[in-house]
Amino acid sequence: MTFVNTLKQWDEAVACFERGDSAAALGTFLNIQEKNSKIFFNIGCLHLINKNLDAAEKALDSCIGKDEHLAVAFFQRGLTFYKKERFEESFADFQHAFKELRGNQLIDYKPLGLRYKLYACEVLHNMALAHAQLGQWEKAKENLLTALNLRTEAKLSHIDRGLECILKQKLFEPVKVPAKVLFKPNKNYVAELEKKDYLGKAKVVSSIVFQDEFSGFAPLQPQVEDVPTRPKAPEVLRALEGEPHTVLFEFVPETSDELAVVPGNIVFVLNKGSDNWASVIFNERRGLVPYNFLERLEITLSSKQDQDGTDKDDIPAPPRREPPIRPQRNSGKDILCKNGMEVSCQSEEFSDSSLCVVKVHFTYTIAICMVPGLPYTTTLEKISNKLGLPSTAITLSYAQIDSGKKVIDENTRMEDVWSCVHNGRLTLWCDLKEGMSEQLQSQTHLMALHSYESSTPEDLDFHQGDTILLLSKVNEDWFEGQCNGKIGIFPSSFVEEVPMKEK
């Protein structure tokens, strides 16, 4: 039997198993003439599902004979011996599986086609159980203590429960390979099994021109009279969100929420503020552009041509007026610093001359525009609202040039605090009060199961294992959260809720 035939039957057997037909899958595996170690492993797993322990042991013997370094095969055969109450042989196989890990904390078999991770701590867990069955409670305890040191993930809590049982000299359930996982053939090899027609079939076609004697592989096309000498420009602009505008003058941004554009660009205006700043979309990016730098674009159903028949799109016309000046931004803007970038939000409470920027260092940094001289309670309330924390949970402090940080409370002279304003800026520090971190743990925290890289500015990127504070549920598929000082949305399938004792 060729490798191609083996691959076909292997793929067919796995498909039967995934459809729930274990009997057909086992029959197909047994009919394969040239079985490798992975196929023998699958046969052993199917026999274990059918509780045919003798046949499972024989298949796993053949699997280990084909590959003496397949740790998961020793682990599976150790479970088979355990079910047959041959505890000494079971311990020997678990011990052999632990040696094949070669000091690694786990082996991920996904690259080999098996969606399973064999953890060293779980192998030691089963070794301890075999010791317990033999009455060797001290050795079982030693194995579980070693397993606790090798545990890499919080979800492996059954190690703790096993140690509690051993201390009470009670037995517990072994860790098992899930019954629904089998070694699958390489998907790239399976894709090559399908026949592909790279050349196709030649077709002889005749001309569609009346009384034309041409025949070949492409027909002649009927001729059209009065063909234009040059192609027409696109007549209808693709409809997008917002109103289309043409950029008349180059605009260079000075803040992160402004957008760089050059003459000739077409932007889509979402809304226009009273301060002459427009929120636009350009190249799938959103930002602010002065509205007096733009001109509304009229979309017509016919191409624009001069009276002499030439297109206007050949050479753009020069600007019809002088470049406008940069409009003044609205005063009184709260600025939230995220990952070194400033995002402003409109507020018309105060004027520019009466404001200073208060930068607050917390687990992430925020900046708020305030009027110098505000009392302590008002300052604390504004900062706590911006952080989303109760005012009773945080403590503010400031630093003078001739001394270190000083805590701000009801007895602090706010004149001393506001006297530290330099160039319109004041720096404060914020800390959680002692004991408040436990009270705030009632908030929902999520654990990242996979790394997620943001594709838009609204997304939140994180790495596997990061803890995310859940802010809101956008819908069933997307959440909004905070991680590493940044706020954004992310797929709900990438995270799971952290239990209360792990927060």
BELWOMO-V68122 format. One record per backbone hydrogen bond with DSSP energy under -0.5 kcal/mol. CO is the residue of the C=O (numbers start at 1). NH is the residue of the N-H. E is the energy in kcal/mol with one decimal. If there is no record, write none. Layout:
# BELWOMO-V68122
co=CO nh=NH e=E
co=CO nh=NH e=E
This chain:
# BELWOMO-V68122
co=2 nh=6 e=-2.0
co=3 nh=7 e=-2.6
co=4 nh=8 e=-2.2
co=5 nh=9 e=-2.4
co=6 nh=10 e=-2.5
co=7 nh=11 e=-2.5
co=8 nh=12 e=-2.3
co=9 nh=13 e=-2.6
co=10 nh=14 e=-2.1
co=11 nh=15 e=-2.0
co=12 nh=16 e=-2.1
co=13 nh=17 e=-2.2
co=14 nh=18 e=-2.3
co=15 nh=19 e=-1.4
co=16 nh=21 e=-2.4
co=17 nh=20 e=-1.3
co=20 nh=22 e=-1.2
co=21 nh=25 e=-1.8
co=22 nh=26 e=-2.6
co=23 nh=27 e=-2.3
co=24 nh=28 e=-2.2
co=25 nh=29 e=-2.3
co=26 nh=30 e=-2.4
co=27 nh=31 e=-1.3
co=28 nh=32 e=-0.6
co=29 nh=32 e=-1.1
co=33 nh=35 e=-1.0
co=36 nh=40 e=-2.1
co=37 nh=41 e=-2.1
co=38 nh=42 e=-2.2
co=39 nh=43 e=-2.2
co=40 nh=44 e=-2.3
co=41 nh=45 e=-2.3
co=42 nh=46 e=-2.2
co=43 nh=47 e=-2.2
co=44 nh=48 e=-2.0
co=45 nh=49 e=-1.9
co=46 nh=50 e=-1.7
co=47 nh=52 e=-2.9
co=48 nh=51 e=-1.1
co=51 nh=53 e=-1.1
co=52 nh=56 e=-2.1
co=53 nh=57 e=-2.5
co=54 nh=58 e=-2.1
co=55 nh=59 e=-2.3
co=56 nh=60 e=-2.3
co=57 nh=61 e=-2.0
co=58 nh=62 e=-1.8
co=59 nh=63 e=-2.0
co=60 nh=64 e=-2.4
co=61 nh=65 e=-2.0
co=62 nh=66 e=-1.6
co=63 nh=67 e=-1.9
co=67 nh=70 e=-1.0
co=69 nh=71 e=-1.2
co=70 nh=73 e=-0.9
co=70 nh=74 e=-1.4
co=71 nh=75 e=-2.2
co=72 nh=76 e=-2.3
co=73 nh=77 e=-2.5
co=74 nh=78 e=-2.3
co=75 nh=79 e=-1.6
co=76 nh=80 e=-1.7
co=77 nh=81 e=-2.5
co=78 nh=82 e=-2.0
co=79 nh=83 e=-2.2
co=80 nh=84 e=-1.4
co=81 nh=86 e=-2.8
co=82 nh=85 e=-1.5
co=85 nh=87 e=-0.9
co=86 nh=90 e=-2.1
co=87 nh=91 e=-2.7
co=88 nh=92 e=-2.0
co=89 nh=93 e=-2.0
co=90 nh=94 e=-2.2
co=91 nh=95 e=-2.6
co=92 nh=96 e=-2.1
co=93 nh=97 e=-2.4
co=94 nh=98 e=-2.1
co=95 nh=99 e=-1.8
co=96 nh=100 e=-1.9
co=97 nh=101 e=-0.7
co=98 nh=101 e=-0.6
co=99 nh=102 e=-1.6
co=101 nh=104 e=-1.7
co=105 nh=120 e=-2.6
co=107 nh=109 e=-0.7
co=107 nh=118 e=-2.6
co=109 nh=112 e=-0.9
co=109 nh=114 e=-2.3
co=110 nh=113 e=-1.7
co=113 nh=115 e=-0.5
co=113 nh=184 e=-1.7
co=114 nh=116 e=-2.2
co=116 nh=109 e=-2.4
co=117 nh=119 e=-0.7
co=118 nh=107 e=-1.8
co=119 nh=123 e=-1.6
co=120 nh=124 e=-2.2
co=121 nh=125 e=-1.6
co=122 nh=126 e=-1.9
co=123 nh=127 e=-2.0
co=124 nh=128 e=-2.4
co=125 nh=129 e=-1.6
co=126 nh=130 e=-2.1
co=127 nh=131 e=-2.2
co=128 nh=132 e=-2.3
co=129 nh=133 e=-2.1
co=130 nh=134 e=-1.2
co=131 nh=136 e=-2.9
co=132 nh=135 e=-1.5
co=135 nh=137 e=-1.2
co=136 nh=140 e=-1.8
co=137 nh=141 e=-2.2
co=138 nh=142 e=-2.2
co=139 nh=143 e=-2.2
co=140 nh=144 e=-2.0
co=141 nh=145 e=-2.2
co=142 nh=146 e=-2.0
co=143 nh=147 e=-2.0
co=144 nh=148 e=-2.0
co=145 nh=149 e=-1.3
co=146 nh=150 e=-1.2
co=147 nh=151 e=-0.8
co=148 nh=151 e=-0.5
co=153 nh=156 e=-1.3
co=155 nh=157 e=-1.5
co=156 nh=159 e=-1.2
co=157 nh=160 e=-0.7
co=157 nh=161 e=-1.5
co=158 nh=162 e=-2.1
co=159 nh=163 e=-1.9
co=160 nh=164 e=-2.1
co=161 nh=165 e=-1.9
co=162 nh=166 e=-2.2
co=163 nh=167 e=-2.3
co=164 nh=168 e=-1.0
co=165 nh=170 e=-3.2
co=166 nh=169 e=-1.5
co=178 nh=181 e=-1.2
co=186 nh=190 e=-2.2
co=187 nh=191 e=-2.0
co=188 nh=192 e=-1.1
co=190 nh=193 e=-1.4
co=191 nh=194 e=-0.8
co=196 nh=198 e=-1.0
co=203 nh=205 e=-0.6
co=205 nh=216 e=-2.4
co=209 nh=212 e=-1.5
co=214 nh=207 e=-1.5
co=216 nh=205 e=-3.0
co=220 nh=208 e=-1.0
co=243 nh=269 e=-2.9
co=244 nh=297 e=-2.2
co=245 nh=267 e=-2.3
co=246 nh=295 e=-1.9
co=247 nh=264 e=-2.5
co=251 nh=253 e=-0.6
co=251 nh=261 e=-1.3
co=255 nh=258 e=-1.4
co=257 nh=288 e=-1.8
co=261 nh=251 e=-2.5
co=262 nh=265 e=-2.0
co=265 nh=247 e=-2.7
co=265 nh=267 e=-0.6
co=267 nh=245 e=-2.9
co=267 nh=269 e=-0.6
co=268 nh=281 e=-1.7
co=269 nh=243 e=-2.0
co=271 nh=279 e=-2.6
co=273 nh=276 e=-1.4
co=276 nh=291 e=-2.8
co=276 nh=292 e=-0.5
co=277 nh=273 e=-2.8
co=278 nh=280 e=-0.6
co=278 nh=289 e=-2.3
co=279 nh=270 e=-3.4
co=279 nh=271 e=-1.2
co=280 nh=287 e=-2.0
co=281 nh=268 e=-1.9
co=282 nh=285 e=-1.2
co=285 nh=282 e=-2.9
co=287 nh=280 e=-2.9
co=288 nh=259 e=-2.2
co=289 nh=278 e=-2.7
co=290 nh=293 e=-1.5
co=291 nh=294 e=-1.6
co=293 nh=248 e=-2.8
co=293 nh=249 e=-0.9
co=295 nh=246 e=-3.3
co=296 nh=298 e=-0.6
co=297 nh=299 e=-0.6
co=298 nh=300 e=-0.6
co=304 nh=312 e=-1.1
co=306 nh=309 e=-1.7
co=310 nh=306 e=-2.8
co=311 nh=314 e=-0.7
co=331 nh=347 e=-0.6
co=334 nh=336 e=-0.5
co=334 nh=345 e=-1.6
co=335 nh=337 e=-0.6
co=335 nh=367 e=-1.5
co=336 nh=338 e=-0.6
co=336 nh=343 e=-1.5
co=337 nh=339 e=-0.5
co=338 nh=341 e=-1.8
co=341 nh=338 e=-2.8
co=343 nh=336 e=-2.3
co=345 nh=334 e=-1.2
co=351 nh=354 e=-1.1
co=352 nh=355 e=-1.5
co=356 nh=358 e=-0.6
co=356 nh=370 e=-2.6
co=357 nh=359 e=-0.7
co=357 nh=426 e=-2.5
co=358 nh=360 e=-0.5
co=358 nh=368 e=-2.4
co=359 nh=361 e=-0.5
co=359 nh=428 e=-3.0
co=360 nh=362 e=-0.7
co=360 nh=366 e=-2.1
co=361 nh=430 e=-2.4
co=364 nh=362 e=-1.6
co=366 nh=360 e=-2.9
co=367 nh=335 e=-1.2
co=368 nh=358 e=-3.4
co=368 nh=370 e=-0.5
co=370 nh=356 e=-2.4
co=370 nh=372 e=-0.6
co=371 nh=374 e=-1.1
co=375 nh=379 e=-2.2
co=376 nh=380 e=-2.8
co=377 nh=381 e=-2.1
co=378 nh=382 e=-2.2
co=379 nh=383 e=-2.0
co=380 nh=384 e=-2.5
co=381 nh=385 e=-2.2
co=382 nh=386 e=-1.8
co=383 nh=387 e=-2.0
co=384 nh=388 e=-1.2
co=384 nh=389 e=-2.1
co=390 nh=393 e=-1.8
co=391 nh=394 e=-0.7
co=393 nh=433 e=-2.6
co=395 nh=431 e=-2.1
co=396 nh=408 e=-3.2
co=397 nh=429 e=-2.5
co=398 nh=406 e=-3.4
co=400 nh=403 e=-0.9
co=404 nh=400 e=-0.9
co=406 nh=398 e=-2.4
co=407 nh=409 e=-0.5
co=408 nh=396 e=-0.6
co=409 nh=412 e=-1.4
co=412 nh=414 e=-0.8
co=413 nh=416 e=-1.3
co=413 nh=417 e=-1.0
co=414 nh=418 e=-2.8
co=415 nh=419 e=-1.2
co=417 nh=420 e=-1.7
co=418 nh=421 e=-1.3
co=422 nh=425 e=-1.1
co=424 nh=357 e=-2.8
co=425 nh=422 e=-2.8
co=426 nh=359 e=-2.8
co=427 nh=399 e=-0.5
co=428 nh=361 e=-2.2
co=429 nh=397 e=-1.9
co=431 nh=395 e=-2.6
co=433 nh=436 e=-2.0
co=433 nh=437 e=-0.5
co=435 nh=439 e=-0.8
co=436 nh=440 e=-2.1
co=438 nh=441 e=-0.8
co=439 nh=442 e=-1.0
co=440 nh=443 e=-1.7
co=444 nh=470 e=-2.4
co=445 nh=498 e=-2.6
co=446 nh=468 e=-2.9
co=447 nh=449 e=-0.6
co=447 nh=496 e=-1.9
co=448 nh=465 e=-2.5
co=452 nh=454 e=-0.5
co=452 nh=462 e=-1.9
co=456 nh=459 e=-1.7
co=458 nh=489 e=-2.1
co=459 nh=461 e=-0.5
co=462 nh=452 e=-2.4
co=463 nh=466 e=-2.2
co=466 nh=448 e=-2.5
co=468 nh=446 e=-3.2
co=468 nh=470 e=-0.6
co=469 nh=482 e=-2.1
co=472 nh=474 e=-0.7
co=472 nh=480 e=-3.1
co=477 nh=492 e=-2.6
co=478 nh=474 e=-0.9
co=478 nh=475 e=-2.0
co=479 nh=490 e=-2.1
co=480 nh=471 e=-2.8
co=480 nh=472 e=-1.9
co=481 nh=488 e=-2.1
co=482 nh=469 e=-2.5
co=483 nh=486 e=-1.9
co=486 nh=483 e=-2.6
co=488 nh=481 e=-2.7
co=489 nh=460 e=-2.4
co=490 nh=479 e=-2.6
co=491 nh=494 e=-1.3
co=492 nh=495 e=-1.3
co=494 nh=449 e=-2.7
co=494 nh=450 e=-1.2
co=496 nh=447 e=-3.6
co=499 nh=502 e=-1.4
co=499 nh=503 e=-0.6
co=500 nh=503 e=-1.0
